[in-house]
């Protein structure tokens, strides 16, 4: 696969390999895709939790919503850890 990077990203890529943080540009792309996959999974989980909460219906005040969001963040953070 051939990827063309903007100059600032190409510089980052080059420096990351030169510094030894990554073995190759391919390793950087793999790490970036891993992060993207994790992000997408978190978004999916959050959407699922939101859909479930909406399906439950009822009335909720700001405190209830805040508590539910805090729980969701803790859940997602624990999962990512």
Secondary structure as UniProt FT lines:
FT   HELIX           7..18
FT   TURN            19..20
FT   HELIX           25..56
FT   HELIX           62..80
//
